[in-house]
Amino acid sequence: MARLFGTDGVRGLANKFPLDGNTVFRIAQLATRQLMLNHKKQGRPVFIAKDTRRSGDMLEHAVAAGVASMGAEARMLGVLPTPAVAFITRELQGMGGVMLSASHNPFFDNGIKIFGADGYKISDAVEEAIEKDLIAGGKIELPTGAEVGFVSHDDSSASFWLSNLARVAGENVGSRRLKIALDCANGALARWAPKFFADLGYSVDAIGVNPDGININDSCGSTCIAAILNVMKKEHFDVGFSFDGDADRVIAISSEGDIIDGDFILAITAKYLKDREKLPGNALVTTVMANLGLDLAMRNNDIKVFKTRVGDRYVLEEMQKNQAVVGGEQSGHIILADHATTGDGLLTACNLLRIMRETGATIKELSGVMSKLPQVLVNIRVKTKDFDSIPEIVEAIRDTEKRLSGRGRVLVRPSGTENLVRVMAEGPDESEIKGLVESIARTISNYLC
């Protein structure tokens, strides 16, 4: 059986293994048992939240039943972003946290993300222990009587999370209110973000705020920038923010329509902090997918760039290793370690607004810190992701590497959350790299589709 836990928890088609109710109930039991091994945290609740997928209600109750059956309190938060669960778990002294979301995936998928009492995603070792016990299928000793756990509902902790973010953003004071556009992806932020920014004094126009269970990430959100671009073309906005379904990532848009992705956000944030002597080690962390323009820009600003494999857990590990406070991915998943334990799209947007306010610069002016090299990325949906076992595919990749040697690069990798193989290339000539990527993609399609 393939490993259940990927780069961001368990993810798959809802109501099919391992995202069926019975298996999720079992995972919740086993995860609670692991969390309870830290005896000092016993008696504390396990916080549970979900995004807006139709399957969220079903799986939420399966998780709550699993937690309570182990003798713990299952405290249900309702619809909240992933980073809110991490923050609430840590700051309100939970035993752990569970988020039900498949992030940017379509509505028919769902997933399980598990946080420890410290607000960080559980380690590989804990995931492996849960998976091992699940496969073994052994009997679990369950409490009875007064030792059985219970389910409670929490409608107040979300405001605690938002108040912390408000301190980062600050109020929009001055002679002119900044006007911002939001795309909440019909996801976990739909209920929260428009009012949050309006209460801070910003003029807000929002789309993707009418979730119906099946429209999350559907032609909207951070993986469909066209939606917010269409809004911003109609009238003037100072900046736009497009989130994904569980709001752990964000892409910014300038008033001119420039896409400010995670690479730009990392560069803007790192330079801002370095200029104020608040960037420990003068370093940031990103992944191998980052544009080479980020490396060049940071080199020009005497900022070191540490690279990891794709996945926020690997970014976080490298950040902790190097005591970095800024890290993230091109996708807009940004970790600001001074404020959070995981990527937080709303926190990132707040941080950018603060930088704009304090510097007096527009987001476009701030993004001038770096220039991107042309980059082409193609995703190929495949039956199996073992591309490196096919000699013809390996040879096509090697040929491209030789052609770009000294001028650019090519990177082929499997997705950690979907049945996709991603082909990315960078170089000085966009038409050339587009042709090279398409050639590799055709070869992959011929053998794996």
N, C-alpha and C positions, 0 to 999 in steps of 0.2 A: 504493500500500500504506500502511495506517495505521502510525503510528509504533510501533515495537516497545517501546521503553522508556517506561513510564508514570511515575507519581509515585514508584514504589518498585520500580524494575527492570523486568524482563520478567515478565509473568504471563499465564497462560491455561490452557486445557485440556491436561492432560498427554498426551503421545503424539500431539498434533496441532500443526501449525506455530503458533507458533515453539518449542513445548516438546516437539517430537519429538527423538529421539536424534541424528539427523544435524545438525539446526540447532543444538542445544545444543552439540554437538561443535565446530561451526564458530564459534559465539559464544565458546566457551572459547579457541579458537585466537586469535581476533581480540582478545579481552580480554587474553590473555597477551602478545600483541605490543605492545599499548598499554602494559601494565605494564612491559615490558622496555625501553621508551623511556627510562625512568629508569635509566641504565646503572649508577649506584651501587648499585642494588638487585639487579642480576643476581647469580645464584648463590643467592639466597634462595628459600624455598619459596612456593608459592601454597597457602594453607590452604583446605580444602574441607569443608563440613559440610552437613547436611540435617536436615529435621524428620522426622516419622514417616509420611509419606504413602507409599503403596505404590509410587508412581512414583519415589520418591527414590533407590532403589538403582540403577535404570536410568539416571537422569540423572546421578547421582554419578559413575558410571563413564564416561559420555560426557564430562563435564567433565574428569575426571582424564586421559582419553586426549587430549583437546584440549590441555591444559596440557603434558603430557609430550611431545607431538608437536612442540611449539615449543622444546624443549630445557630446560624448567624442571622442578623437582621438584613433583609434585602430592602434597601431604601431607594425607591423608584423616583427618578428625577424628571421623567417625561422626555420631551424632545429638547435636546441640548447638543451643542457641538462637542466633538471629541476632546479638545483642550479644556473645556469647562469641567468635564469629568475628572481629568487629571488634576486640575487646580483644586477642585472641591475635595477630592479624595485626600490630597496632601494637607490642605489648609484647615479642613474640618475634621481631621484625624479619623479618616476611614480606615478600615482594614484593607480595603482594595476598591477598585473600580472596574466596571465593565461597560464598554461602549459597543452598541450594536449598529454597525455601519459598514458599507462597502465603499466608503469614501466617494471617489469620482465615478465609480461603476454605475451601469444602468440600474433601474429600480428593481429588476427581477433578481439581482444579486443581493447578498447581505454578508455581514462579517462580524467577527468578535475580536475586540481589542481589550486586553486585560492590563490593568495598572496595579502596581503594588502600593503599599501604604505611603511610600515616598513620592507618589505621583508619577513615577517612571514606568514605562512599559516593562512587564516582567521579563526576566532574562531568558536567554536561550535554554539554560539549564532547567529552569522552571517549566518552560514550554515543553521541553523534552520529557520531563517527568509526567506532566499531564497527558501527553500523547502516549507515552509508554503504558500508563495505567488504563487509558481508554482502550488501547488495543488489547491489553491483557484481559479486560472485562471482568476483573475480580469483584468480589462482594465488598461493599462498603458498610462499615459499622455506622448505623444511623441512630441519632438520639431519639428519645421518646419522652412523652409527658411534657413537663415544664421546660425540658431542655431543647425541644423543637424550636426552630427559629420562627421568625414572623416577617411579614411584608408591611412596609410603611410607605407613605407618599410624601414627597418633599417639594413644595412649591416655592420655597423661599431662598434656597441656596444659590439659584441662578443670579439673583440680584447681588449677592456677595461677590461672585465672579465678575460681573459687569462693573461693579464699583471699583474693583482693582484696575480694570482696563481704563476706566474713566480717568484715573490718576495719571496713566501713561499718556493718554491723548491730550488731556487738558481741555478747558473750555475754549470755544471759538470766539474769543473776544477781539475787539478792534473795530475799525471803521466799516469793515465789510465782512459779511458772513461768507465763508467759503462754501461753495456749492459742490456737493459730491453726488456721484451716481453710484448705485449699488446693484450688483446682481447676486442674489442670495441663492441661486441654483435650485429654488423650490426645496431647499434642504433645511438643515438644522438651524441656520441663522435667520430664516425667513421671519420668524416671530420677533426676533430680538434686535437685529442690526438697525433697521430704519429708525425705530424709536430711540435706541441708544444714541445714535449720532444727532438726532433731532433734539434730544434733551441736552446735549452738549452745546447746542447753538448752531449746528451746521444746517444748511439748507439741503434737503435730501430728496432725491428722486430714485425710487427703487423698482426693480423688476425681479422676477423669480421669487415672489413672496406669496404665492398661492398654491402651496403643496396640496396634492390630491392623492398621494400614495404611489402614483405611477409616473409623475412628471419630474421627479428629482433628476437633475443633470441632463434633462431632455432639451437639447438645443438651447442650453443656457449654462451659466457657471464658468468656472475657470478653464474648462476644456472646450468651451465654445465662446470665444471672445467676441465673435461677431454680434452676439446679442447685445452686449453692453456698448459696443461700438456704434450700433444702430441708434441707440438712445442718445449717445453723446454727440452724434452728428446733427441732431435736431435743434440743440441749443447749447449755450456755453456751460461747461462744468470745469471747475478747477482741477478735479481729479476723479477718477473712477476706480472702484474696487470690485473685482469679480471673484467670488468664493466658490469652493466646491461643496459637495453635498454635506460633508460633516465639518466643514469650515476649518480644517487644519492647514489649508493653504489659501493663498490669494495671489492674484495678478493685478497690478495697478495699470491704469490707462491715463496718459496725459491728456490735456485739453485739446492737443493737436491730433490725438488718436494714436500716439506711440504706445506700444506694448512694453510695459515695464515688468519683466518677468523676474524670477528668483535671482538670476545672476545680477541684474541691475540692483535689486533690493539689497542683496548682500554687499555689493560695492558701495552703495549709498550709505548703508548703515555702518559699515566698517570705517569708511573715511570720516563720517560724522563723529564716531566715537574716538578714533585716533586723534583727530584734530582737538579733542577735548581731553586727551590723555586718559581715556576710559576704555581702551582696547587692550586687555592683558596680552602680553607677548606680541602685540601688533600682528595678530593672526586671525584668520577665519578658516572655517572648514566647509568644504563642499564635496561634490561627487565627481566621478570621472565624466559625467555627462555635461558638466559646466563648460560654457563656451570659452575658447582660448582667450577671447577678449578680456575675460575676468582676470586671468593670470597676468596678462600684460598690464592692465590697469592697476592691479594691486602691486605689481612690481614697481611701477612708476610712483606709487605712494608708500613704498617701503613697508608693505603689509604682506606677510607670509600667507600662502594658501596651502592648506593640507587637503589632500584628496582621499576619498573613500569609495568603496563600491556603492551602488545605488541603494537607497533605503535610509529612512530617517534614523533608525536605530544605530546604523553604522556611523552616521554623521554625529550623533550624540556621543557614541563611544569615543570617537576621535576628539570631540570637543572636550570631554572630561579628561582624556589623556593629556591634552595640551593646555588645559585650563582656559579654553577659548569661550567667549560669551556670545559669539555670533557664528551661526552655521546654517546650512540649508541646501536646498536643491533648486534647480532651474525651474521646476514645476511650481514654485511659489511656496513650498513647504519650508518655512523659516523658523529656526529655534533661537529665541532670545533668552539665553540662560539666566540672565539677571532677573527675569520675570516669570519664566515658565519652564516646565520640564519636557515639553513636547512642542511640535509645531502648532502655531495658533494664528489663523488668518486674520481674525479681528484684532488681536494684539499687534500683528505686523502692520495692519492698516493704521492703527492708532500711533504706532511708532513713526510711520512715515509722515503722518499729519503733524506730529510734534516737530519732526525735523524741518518740514516745510515752514511751520510757524516760527521756529527759532532762527532759521537761516534767512527767512524772507524769500527763499527761492521756490520756483515752481518745481513740480516733479520732473518736468522735462529738463530743466536746468540742472537739477541734481543728478539726473541720469547721464549727464555729459561726462561724468567721472570715468565712463568706459565706452568703448566702441566694440560692437560685436563683429566677429568674423562671420561670413556667410555660413549657415549651418542648415543641413537638410536632415529631417528625421522621418522615417517611414515605419509604420507598425504593420506587421504581417500576422494575421490570425492563422494559427497553425494547429495541426492535430497533436503534434509533439514538439517540444521545445529543444530537443537534442540536436541542434544544428551542427555542433562541433564534432558529431560522429559521422557526418557525411563528407567524404573527401572533396566532392565537387564544390560544396559550399565553403569549406576551409580554403580551397585553392582560390576561389573568387575573392575571398576576403584578403588573402595574401597578395594577390595581384593588385588590389586597390591600395593596400598599404604601401606597396612599392611605388605606385604612381604618385602617391601623395607624400612620399618620404621627404622630409625637410620643409614641406609647404603646408601640410595639414595633417589630418588624422581620420581614421574610420574606427567606429566602435560598434560591435554587434553583440547584443546581450538578450537573454530571455527576460520577460517580465516576471516580477516576483509575485504578481497578484492576478494575472490573466494569462490565457493561452495565446500569448503574443511573443514574437521575436522582434526586437527593435533594432533598426539599422540607422546609425547616425554618422554623418561625415561633415567635416569642416575643412575649409580651404579658401584661398583668395578668389576663386572663380566659381560663382554659384551655379552656373550652367554645367560646369564640369562635374562638380560634386553631386549635383542632382542626377546626372547620367550614371555616375558610379554607384550611387545608392540604389537607383532603379534596377541596375544590372544585378546587384547582389540580391535585391528583393525578388527578382524574377527567378533566380537560382533557388532561393529558399522556397518560394512558392511551388516550384517544380518538384521538389523532393519532400516537402513537409505538409503541403496543403491537400 
